[in-house]
Amino acid sequence: MAGPLRTPGIALRGGAGIGKSRLAGEAVAMVEGSGAPTVELIGSPFHTSAGLHPVRALLQQSSGIERDTGSAERILLLENHIAELGLDPPSFVPLLAPVIGFDTDAGYEPVQAEGRKLYELIADAVGDYLRACLGDGPGLIVAEDAHWFDATTLEILGSLLSRADGRLLVVMTGRPGDWLPDGWPVDVVELPPLDEAQADAMVVAMNPTLSAEQRAAVVARCDGVPFYIEQVVEGLSESGVPEALYEPLFARLRANASMLPVIEAAAVIGRLVDRPVLCRVVDLGEEHVNHVIGELEDALVLEAWGPDVWRFRHELLREIAAEVAPPSVRRTLHGKVGDALASGADPDWGLIAGHYELGGSVRRRRRCL
């Protein structure tokens, strides 16, 4: 059906692994197949209190800014990106540079405003930037894991919805809860777990050779969660007996003893994994880390996200990988991640403090004060 949209937003709400990201991905494929642009904003459990973190990640990725990029080059990359979108760099750089975390000594003139006025100017600039990313025709914004969005990002998303002119579609995914503000012009689609008949049909579609007993064993283990069904069916042992959920995911990884430290460290870093930070944390050599990243891409655990950045294909993959590491190992890794982040350009001290807190180190936390 062609024509302007009457309702600009769709919220896909359901538990982890229920298929929200898969449905959002289908929307992206349909839109990109028509030649229209898409913009993706991703929430992070490590940045729920960090203002505009999803926008910061988008700006860095789109501008080609890496963690170790020098300050002068960062500003130049941001200016070039803004100019390519048809926006005025002198007007937008002073408002978008603080979103990325640039200090004024990076080479831009700060805006002569503060408090609520500065907040409003930055919010308006971010909204204009997102609209510029979509161009003048139809476009799609995917807000993934919106239950982890900070209040400012949600407010900007709401402003985009309220100003949609029939050509913008916003697809949001999120877990159950009250993260979706009241009054937004969105259709909410609740995604419950599959019932036994639906789960059995999915198992049959994935592997029609399984016996009724084997299918029943998979259905009983997976609680109607499609992601679990997919992982368990793909990882069935030769006897056809379902292993524990994480076994299918890590069966290939255990063949290489040095691979698990990499995936454990990546899971502690977060959904988005910066390669230089990962190299500092695991201390196994850049060549080895690159090789493991390649294998994790082949195993459909990671996918390329930007310059020197990879992303877990699903948040559950990251959560499972993090749980594989013993608590003492996770605490040590959080401390190493904090140290690695602190050594980079324009460190995010709020995020660093969070990793030090999870690492349980008072000494390290004081470095962030």
N, C-alpha and C positions, 0 to 999 in steps of 0.2 A: 504494500500500500504506500503510495507516494503522497507528499504534501507535508505541511508544517505539523509539528507535534503539538498536541493539546496538553499533554502532561510531560514535562521535560525530564522527569527523574524516575528511576526505578531503583528500589532498594531490595536487594537479595539478602534475606536475613535467615540465619540458621547456624547450627553448631559447626565445630571444626570438622572439615573433611566431608561435608554434606554435598558439596558441588558448586558453591558460590563462585569460586574463581574459575571453574570450568565454564560456567554459564557466561561470566563476564568475558572470558577469552573468546567465546563464540561470537559475542557482540563485537569485539575488536576485529575478529576475522571478517565479519560481514561488512563492517564499516570500511576497513582497509581494502577489502575487495572492490568496493565502489570508488576507491580513490580518495575518500575523505580522510582528514587527519584525526589522530587520536592523541590524547594526553593522559598519562597515568600518574596518579598520586597514590603513594603507598604508606599506610600507617605502620608504626613500629612500637612494640611493647616497651622498648628502651627509651622512647622519646615522647611519651604521652604528655609530659609537662613542658616539652620544648616547643616554643611557639613556631608555627609554620615549618616544622621539620619536613613534612611531605613536599612542600614547595621548595625547600632548600635542596632536597635530594634531586628534584626535577631540574632545578637551575644548574646544579653542578653537572648532572649527566648531560643535559642539552648543550651546555657551554663547553664541555670537554675539560672541566676542571677536576684535577685529581688531588688527592690529599697532600701530596708533596709538591704541588705546583707553587712556584714562588709568588709572592704578593703582587708584584708588578704584572706578571703574566696572567694572574687570575683576573685582574681588572680588565686587561686587554681582551681576554677571552670572553668575559661577560659583555663588554662593550660591543664586540663583534657579533655575538649572539643576538643582542638586543637590536642592533642595526639590521641584521638579516631579517628580523621579524617586521621591519618597517617602523619601529619605535625610535624615539629620540634618546640616544645614550645619555647626554647631559641631564635630561630630565629623569630618566629611569634608573641610572646607575646609583645615584645617592639613596634611592628608596629600596632597591633590590639588593645592593651590596650588604646592608646589615642583615638581611634574611639569610644570606650565606654565612655571615659571621665575620665579614671583613671589618677591620678597624680602619679608622679614617687615615692612618698613616700608610694604608695600602695605595693611596694615590687618587682619592676622590674628595670632592667638597661635600661636607655633610649638609643635610637639609636644615634650614633655620627654623626648626620647630621642635617641640618636645611634648611629652605627655600624651594626652588623648588626641591632640591634633596630629602628632607624628604617627601615632598608631593608625589613624584614619587615612593619612596619606599613603602609608605603606600598604594597607589593605586595598585601597583603590588601585595602586600600582600593580599589585599582585593580580587583582581581578583583570585589569587591562592586559597584563602580560599573558595570562591564561587564554583570554579571548584572542589575542594576537597569535598565539600558538596554533589556534584552530583556523585562522584565516577568515575569509568573508563568506564561505559556504557552510554546508552542514558539517558538524563535527561531534566527536564523542569524548567525554571525560570519564575515565574509570577511576573511582575512589575505592581502592581495595583496602580491606581491613579498617574501615572507617571508624570502628569502635575504639581504635587507638588514636584517632585524630585529636589534636589539641583543639581547644575552644576557638582559637583564632582561625584555624584552617576550616573548621566547620562553619564559622560565620561567613567566610569568603565563599565557601561552596553554596551556602544558602543565598547569598547575594547573586551568584551566577544563576541559580535556579529562578530567582524572582525576576531577573532581567532577561531570561531566555526569550528569544523571539521566534520560536518555532523551528529553529534549525539546530539547536543544541540538545543533545541527550546526555544525561549524567547517570551512569550506572554505578551504584554503590554496593559494596559487600560488607557485611558485618555480622558478628555473632549476636545471639539474643541479648537484649538489654535495652536501656532507655537512651542510647546514644543518638538516636534519630530525633531531631527537634520536632516539636509539634508544629503543624501548620505548613510544612514544606509541601510543594506541589509534586508529590512523588506517589507512585503506586508501589505498595509494599508487598513483596512476594515472600511468604513464609515457607521455608524449605524443611519439612520434618524428615526424620529418618525413613528409609524405605520399610514397607511392611514385608512380611516373610515372602509373599508371592513376588513382590517386586525385586527383592534381594535375590531370590532364586532365579528370576528371569535374567538378572544382570550376570550372575555366575554362569548361567548357560550361554549367554551371549559371548562371554569372555573365553569359556572353555567348554564346548558342547560334549567333550569326551568324558567328563566327570560323571561318576555314578551318583545315584540319588543320595547315598550315604555320604559321599564326599561333599556334595553340594550342601547337604544339611549341616555338616560340620563347619563349613565356611560361614553359612548364614548364622549359625548359633554363635560363632566367635565374633562376628563383625557388627552386631547391634544395628544393622540397617544403614551403616555409614558407607557410602560409595567408595571413598578413598581407602578405607580399611579393606573392603572387598577386593578392590583392584590390587592392592599390595599383597594380600594373602593369596589370591588366585595366581598371580604371577610368580609367587615364591613357593608354591606347593612343592613339597619334597617328592622324591621319586616314588615314594609309596602312596602319594596323594594325600598325605596327612598335613593339614595346615600347621605351620610353625607359628611361634609368637609373632606379633605384628612387626617388630623391628627386624626379625630374622630375614624376611625377604629383601628388605632394604639393604642390609649389611652383609648378605651372604658373599657377594663378590668382593666387598671391601676387606673382609677378614682374610682373604687370600694374600693380601699385602699388609703385613703388620704395621708398616709405617704410614698407611693410609688413614687409619682411625684417628691418630693424633691431629691430622689435618682437618678432618670432618668435625671432630669435637671442638677444636679451636674456632672453626668457622661458625659453628652453631652458637658459641658464646659471643662472638662478635656481633651477630644479629642476622636478620633476614638479608640485608645487603652486606656483602663481604668484600672489603677492600684488600686487594692482593698484597700491597706493601705491608699493611698491618698484619695480615695473616703470616707473611714471611717472618716478621719480627717476633711474632708470638710462638710459632712452632720451632723456629731455629733449626730447620732441616735443609736449608739451602734453597735458593730461588729456583734452580733447575728442577729440583725434586717437587717443590710446591706446584710449579707450573704443570708438571706431569700429572700430579694427583688431581689438579683442577680439571685437566683434560679428561681424565677417567671419570670424574664425578659428572662432567657434562655428558659423557657417553652413557652414564648410568641414569641420566635424567634426574639427577639430584640438584645440580646447579645449572644455571643458564646465564649467558653473558648479559650484563645490564648496562654497562658503559665502559669508558676507558679505565682499565684495571679494576673493574668492579663486577662481581658476580652476585646472583640472587638465588636463594633457595626457591625451587619451583613451587613449593607449598610451605606455608608456615608450619604445618604438622611435620614435615620432613626436618625442619630445624628443631622443633620441640623434641622429636624422637632422638635426634642426634645428640642433643644436649643431655637427655636423660641417660644415654648410654654411658657417659662419663661419670665416674664416682663423684660424690659431693666434694671430696678433698681435691680432686683434679679440677672440677669446675671452679672452685674457689681460687686455685692457683692460676687458672687460665684467665679469670676475670681480672686478677691483679696484673697479669702480663698484658692483657688488652688495654687496661688503663694506662700502663707505662708506654705502650706503643702509640696510643692516641695522643698522649701528652707530648710526645716527641715530634709530632707533625706540625705543619703550618696551621695557624688559626685553630688551635684545639678547642673542642666543644667541652668546656669544663663541667657542665652539668652532666653530660653523658659519662665523662671520665669519672666523676665523683660517684655516679651510680655503679660503675664497674668496680671501683675500689670498695664501695659499700658491700657489694655482693662477694667481693674477695675477702672481706673481713679484716682489712688492714687499716688500723688507725693511723699508722705512720703515713701510708699512701694518701688517705683522705685529707691529711693536713696539707699535702702538696697542692690541693685544689683550692685552699682557702686564701 
